[in-house]
Amino acid sequence: MDAGDVAGLVDIFAADAVYSRPGYQPLVGRANLERFYREERVIRGGHHQIRSILVAGEEAAVHGIFDGTLRDDSEVHLRFADFFVFTAEHTFARRDTFFFSPMV
């Protein structure tokens, strides 16, 4: 996503993949993922710095920092964690994203 290649990003998801992200209903399927990244995502652009990746069988966890700009021109700097489940074809069957931010 950092390179702005929405089509390339969507292609690494399975056709019936599910993506869960705070603040959104689960996105199911490539068409919904593409719509999200092109039209709904509040982030205009930025850069992910990966701090760690753990892989166990058909699952992976990624932790890092994201620095970017939102569509309202505000800057964002936050920690994130992503959890992935892979298909036999090595595409994403599921992705769950979490952000480290004060809420309670």
Sequence and secondary structure as in RCSB ss.txt:
>XXXX:A:sequence
MDAGDVAGLVDIFAADAVYSRPGYQPLVGRANLERFYREERVIRGGHHQIRSILVAGEEAAVHGIFDGTLRDDSE
VHLRFADFFVFTAEHTFARRDTFFFSPMV
>XXXX:A:secstr
 TT  HHHHHHTEEEEEEEE TTS  EESHHHHHHIIIII SEEEEEEEEEEEEEETTEEEEEEEEEEEETTS E
EEEEEEEEEEE TTSSEEEEEEEEE    
